[in-house]
Amino acid sequence: MGRPKGSKGPRREWTIEEKMKIIRKHLDDHVSFRTLQKELKVNQGLIHAWVIKYLDKGEAGLETSRKTNPMIHLYLKKNLTREEQLTLENFKLKIEVERLKKGYQVKGVGRQKEYDILSEASIKSSKD
């Protein structure tokens, strides 16, 4: 599932109006999924999912419900209060602890990140 490998460019964002226009073509004008796919270059499975959501929940079902990381705003914000700095530091430390539990650690930042796999001995000694 997802995008085909090698597809380039940003992910396409569809507004509710665009989705409704496509759904109306299918439901009112009885245009097939395949025809819509060829006309609009939209995956017919995606159109089918929109139709099902629309029939089930109405226009509210067409709203995007992608979950975002709740801490991302702290990473992007330039001037953090002391409380926000501590919250962000706490969050980073929790992530580091979880990574260590899984047996790896991250060195570097951005594109220079390196993932080091820890040896079994160091993992066992940290669990004792």
Contact map, one row per residue, 1 for C-alpha under 8 A:
11110000000000000000000000000000000000000000000000000000000000000000000000000000000000000000000000000000000000000000000000000000
11110000000000000000000000000000000000000000000000000000000000000000000000000000000000000000000000000000000000000000000000000000
11111010000000000000000000000000000000000000000000000000000000000000000000000000000000000000000000000000000000000000000000000000
11111110000000000000000000000000000000000000000000000000000000000000000000000000000000000000000000000000000000000000000000000000
00111110000000000000000000000000000000000000000000000000000000000000000000000000000000000000000000000000000000000000000000000000
00011111000000000000000000000000000000000000000000000000000000000000000000000000000000000000000000000000000000000000000000000000
00111111100000000000000000000000000000000000000000000000000000000000000000000000000000000000000000000000000000000000000000000000
00000111110000000000000000000000000000000000000000000000000000000000000000000000000000000000000000000000000000000000000000000000
00000011111000000000000000000000000000000000000000000000000000000000000000000000000000000000000000000000000000000000000000000000
00000001111100000000000000000000000000000000000000000000000000000000000000000000000000000000000000000000000000000000000000000000
00000000111110000000000000000000000000000000000000000000000000000000000000000000000000000000000000000000000000000000000000000000
00000000011111000000000000000000000000000000000000000000000000000000000000000000000000000000000000000000000000000000000000000000
00000000001111100000000000000000000000000000000000000000000000000000000000000000000000000000000000000000000000000000000000000000
00000000000111110110000000000000000000000000000000000000000000000000000000000000000000000000000000000000000000000000000000000000
00000000000011111110000000000000000000000000000000000000000000000000000000000000000000000000000000000000000000000000000000000000
00000000000001111111000000000000000000000000000000000000001001100000000000000000000000000000000000000000000000000000000000000000
00000000000000111111100000000000000000000000000000000000000000000000000000000000000000000000000000000000000000000000000000000000
00000000000001111111110000000000000000000000000000000000000000000000000000000000000000000000000000000000000000000000000000000000
00000000000001111111111000000000000000000000000001000000000001000000000000000000000000000000000000000000000000000000000000000000
00000000000000011111111100000000000000000000000000000000001000000000000000000000000000000000000000000000000000000000000000000000
00000000000000001111111110000000000000000000000000000000000000000000000000000000000000000000000000000000000000000000000000000000
00000000000000000111111111000000000100000000001000000000000000000000000000000000000000000000000000000000000000000000000000000000
00000000000000000011111111100000000000000000001001100000000000000000000000000000000000000000000000000000000000000000000000000000
00000000000000000001111111111000000000000000000000000000000000000000000000000000000000000000000000000000000000000000000000000000
00000000000000000000111111111110000000000000000000000000000000000000000000000000000000000000000000000000000000000000000000000000
00000000000000000000011111111111100100000000000000000000000000000000000000000000000000000000000000000000000000000000000000000000
00000000000000000000001111111110000000000000000000000000000000000000000000000000000000000000000000000000000000000000000000000000
00000000000000000000000111111100000000000000000000000000000000000000000000000000000000000000000000000000000000000000000000000000
00000000000000000000000111111110000000000000000000000000000000000000000000000000000000000000000000000000000000000000000000000000
00000000000000000000000011111111000000000000000000000000000000000000000000000000000000000000000000000000000000000000000000000000
00000000000000000000000011101111101100000000000000000000000000000000000000000000000000000000000000000000000000000000000000000000
00000000000000000000000001000111111100000000000000000000000000000000000000000000000000000000000000000000000000000000000000000000
00000000000000000000000001000011111110000001001100000000000000000000000000000000000000000000000000000000000000000000000000000000
00000000000000000000000000000001111111000001000000000000000000000000000000000000000000000000000000000000000000000000000000000000
00000000000000000000000000000011111111100000000000000000000000000000000000000000000000000000000000000000000000000000000000000000
00000000000000000000010001000011111111111101000000000000000000000000000000000000000000000000000000000000000000000000000000000000
00000000000000000000000000000000111111111111000000000000000000000000000000000000000000000000000000000000000000000000000000000000
00000000000000000000000000000000011111111100000000000000000000000000000000000000000000000000000000000000000000000000000000000000
00000000000000000000000000000000001111111000000000000000000000000000000000000000000000000000000000000000000000000000000000000000
00000000000000000000000000000000000111111100000000000000000000000000000000000000000000000000000000000000000000000000000000000000
00000000000000000000000000000000000111111110000000000000000000000000000000000000000000000000000000000000000000000000000000000000
00000000000000000000000000000000000111011111011000000000000000000000000000000000000000000000000000000000000000000000000000000000
00000000000000000000000000000000000010001111111000000000000000000000000000000000000000000000000000000000000000000000000000000000
00000000000000000000000000000000110110000111111100000000000000000000000000000000000000000000000000000000000000000000000000000000
00000000000000000000000000000000000000000011111110000000000000000000000000000000000000000000000000000000000000000000000000000000
00000000000000000000000000000000000000000111111111000000000000000000000000000000000000000000000000000000000000000000000000000000
00000000000000000000011000000000100000000111111111100000000000000000000000000000000000000000000000000000000000000000000000000000
00000000000000000000000000000000100000000001111111110000000000000000000000000000000000000000000000000000000000000000000000000000
00000000000000000000000000000000000000000000111111111000000000000000000000000000000000000000000000000000000000000000000000000000
00000000000000000010001000000000000000000000011111111100000001000000000000000000000000000000000000000000000000000000000000000000
00000000000000000000001000000000000000000000001111111110000000000000000000000000000000000000000000000000000000000000000000000000
00000000000000000000000000000000000000000000000111111111000000000000000000000000000000000000000000000000000000000000000000000000
00000000000000000000000000000000000000000000000011111111110011000000000000000000000000000000000000000000000000000000000000000000
00000000000000000000000000000000000000000000000001111111111111000000000000000000000000000000000000000000000000000000000000000000
00000000000000000000000000000000000000000000000000111111110000000000000000000000000000000000000000000000000000000000000000000000
00000000000000000000000000000000000000000000000000011111110010000000000000000000000000000000000000000000000000000000000000000000
00000000000000000000000000000000000000000000000000001111111110000000000000000000000000000000000000000000000000000000000000000000
00000000000000000000000000000000000000000000000000001111111111000000000000000000000000000000000000000000000000000000000000000000
00000000000000010001000000000000000000000000000000000100111111100000000000000000000000000000000000000000000000000000000000000000
00000000000000000000000000000000000000000000000000000100111111100000000000000000000000000000000000000000000000000000000000000000
00000000000000000000000000000000000000000000000000001101111111100000000000000000000000000000000000000000000000000000000000000000
00000000000000010010000000000000000000000000000001001100011111110000000000000000000000000000000000000000000000000000000000000000
00000000000000010000000000000000000000000000000000000000001111111000000000000000000000000000000000000000000000000000000000000000
00000000000000000000000000000000000000000000000000000000000001111100000000000000000000000000000000000000000000000000000000000000
00000000000000000000000000000000000000000000000000000000000000111110000000000000000000000000000000000000000000000000000000000000
00000000000000000000000000000000000000000000000000000000000000011111000000000000000000000000000000000000000000000000000000000000
00000000000000000000000000000000000000000000000000000000000000001111100000000000000000000000000000000000000000000000000000000000
00000000000000000000000000000000000000000000000000000000000000000111110100000000000000000000000000000000000000000000000000000000
00000000000000000000000000000000000000000000000000000000000000000011111100000000000000000000000000000000000000000000000000000000
00000000000000000000000000000000000000000000000000000000000000000001111110000000000000000000000000000000000000000000000000000000
00000000000000000000000000000000000000000000000000000000000000000000111111100000000000010010000000000000000000000000000000000000
00000000000000000000000000000000000000000000000000000000000000000001111111110000000000000000000000000000000000000000000000000000
00000000000000000000000000000000000000000000000000000000000000000000011111111000000000000000000000000000000000000000000000000000
00000000000000000000000000000000000000000000000000000000000000000000001111111001000100010000000000000000000000000000000000000000
00000000000000000000000000000000000000000000000000000000000000000000001111111100000000010000000000000000000000000000000000000000
00000000000000000000000000000000000000000000000000000000000000000000000111111100000000000000000000000000000000000000000000000000
00000000000000000000000000000000000000000000000000000000000000000000000011111111000000000000000000000000000000000000000000000000
00000000000000000000000000000000000000000000000000000000000000000000000000111111000000000000000000000000000000000000000000000000
00000000000000000000000000000000000000000000000000000000000000000000000000001111100000000000000000000000000000000000000000000000
00000000000000000000000000000000000000000000000000000000000000000000000001001111111110000000000000000000000000000000000000000000
00000000000000000000000000000000000000000000000000000000000000000000000000000011111110000000000000000000000000000000000000000000
00000000000000000000000000000000000000000000000000000000000000000000000000000001111111000000000000000000000000000000000000000000
00000000000000000000000000000000000000000000000000000000000000000000000000000001111111100000000000000000000000000000000000000000
00000000000000000000000000000000000000000000000000000000000000000000000001000001111111110000000000000000000000000000000000000000
00000000000000000000000000000000000000000000000000000000000000000000000000000001111111111000000000000000000000000000000000000000
00000000000000000000000000000000000000000000000000000000000000000000000000000000011111111100000000000000000000000000000000000000
00000000000000000000000000000000000000000000000000000000000000000000000000000000001111111110000000000000000000000000000000000000
00000000000000000000000000000000000000000000000000000000000000000000001001100000000111111111000000000000000000000000000000000000
00000000000000000000000000000000000000000000000000000000000000000000000000000000000011111111100000000000000000000000000000000000
00000000000000000000000000000000000000000000000000000000000000000000000000000000000001111111110000000000000000000000000000000000
00000000000000000000000000000000000000000000000000000000000000000000001000000000000000111111111000000000000000000000000000000000
00000000000000000000000000000000000000000000000000000000000000000000000000000000000000011111111100000000000000000000000000000000
00000000000000000000000000000000000000000000000000000000000000000000000000000000000000001111111110000000000000000000000000000000
00000000000000000000000000000000000000000000000000000000000000000000000000000000000000000111111111000000000000000000000000000000
00000000000000000000000000000000000000000000000000000000000000000000000000000000000000000011111111100000000000000000000000000000
00000000000000000000000000000000000000000000000000000000000000000000000000000000000000000001111111110000100000000000000000000000
00000000000000000000000000000000000000000000000000000000000000000000000000000000000000000000111111111000000000000000000000000000
00000000000000000000000000000000000000000000000000000000000000000000000000000000000000000000011111111100000000000000000000000000
00000000000000000000000000000000000000000000000000000000000000000000000000000000000000000000001111111111100000000000000000000000
00000000000000000000000000000000000000000000000000000000000000000000000000000000000000000000000111111111100000000000000000100000
00000000000000000000000000000000000000000000000000000000000000000000000000000000000000000000000011111111000000000000000000100000
00000000000000000000000000000000000000000000000000000000000000000000000000000000000000000000000001111111000000000000000000000000
00000000000000000000000000000000000000000000000000000000000000000000000000000000000000000000000000111111100000000000111000100000
00000000000000000000000000000000000000000000000000000000000000000000000000000000000000000000000000111111110000000011110000000000
00000000000000000000000000000000000000000000000000000000000000000000000000000000000000000000000100110011111000000011110000000000
00000000000000000000000000000000000000000000000000000000000000000000000000000000000000000000000000000001111100001111000000000000
00000000000000000000000000000000000000000000000000000000000000000000000000000000000000000000000000000000111110001111000000000000
00000000000000000000000000000000000000000000000000000000000000000000000000000000000000000000000000000000011111011100000000000000
00000000000000000000000000000000000000000000000000000000000000000000000000000000000000000000000000000000001111111000000000000000
00000000000000000000000000000000000000000000000000000000000000000000000000000000000000000000000000000000000111111000000000000000
00000000000000000000000000000000000000000000000000000000000000000000000000000000000000000000000000000000000011111000000000000000
00000000000000000000000000000000000000000000000000000000000000000000000000000000000000000000000000000000000111111100000000000000
00000000000000000000000000000000000000000000000000000000000000000000000000000000000000000000000000000000011111111110000000000000
00000000000000000000000000000000000000000000000000000000000000000000000000000000000000000000000000000000011100011111000000000000
00000000000000000000000000000000000000000000000000000000000000000000000000000000000000000000000000000001111000001111100000000000
00000000000000000000000000000000000000000000000000000000000000000000000000000000000000000000000000000001111000000111110000000000
00000000000000000000000000000000000000000000000000000000000000000000000000000000000000000000000000000011100000000011111000000000
00000000000000000000000000000000000000000000000000000000000000000000000000000000000000000000000000000011100000000001111101100000
00000000000000000000000000000000000000000000000000000000000000000000000000000000000000000000000000000010000000000000111111100000
00000000000000000000000000000000000000000000000000000000000000000000000000000000000000000000000000000000000000000000011111110000
00000000000000000000000000000000000000000000000000000000000000000000000000000000000000000000000000000000000000000000001111111000
00000000000000000000000000000000000000000000000000000000000000000000000000000000000000000000000000000000000000000000011111111100
00000000000000000000000000000000000000000000000000000000000000000000000000000000000000000000000000011010000000000000011111111110
00000000000000000000000000000000000000000000000000000000000000000000000000000000000000000000000000000000000000000000000111111111
00000000000000000000000000000000000000000000000000000000000000000000000000000000000000000000000000000000000000000000000011111111
00000000000000000000000000000000000000000000000000000000000000000000000000000000000000000000000000000000000000000000000001111111
00000000000000000000000000000000000000000000000000000000000000000000000000000000000000000000000000000000000000000000000000111111
00000000000000000000000000000000000000000000000000000000000000000000000000000000000000000000000000000000000000000000000000011111
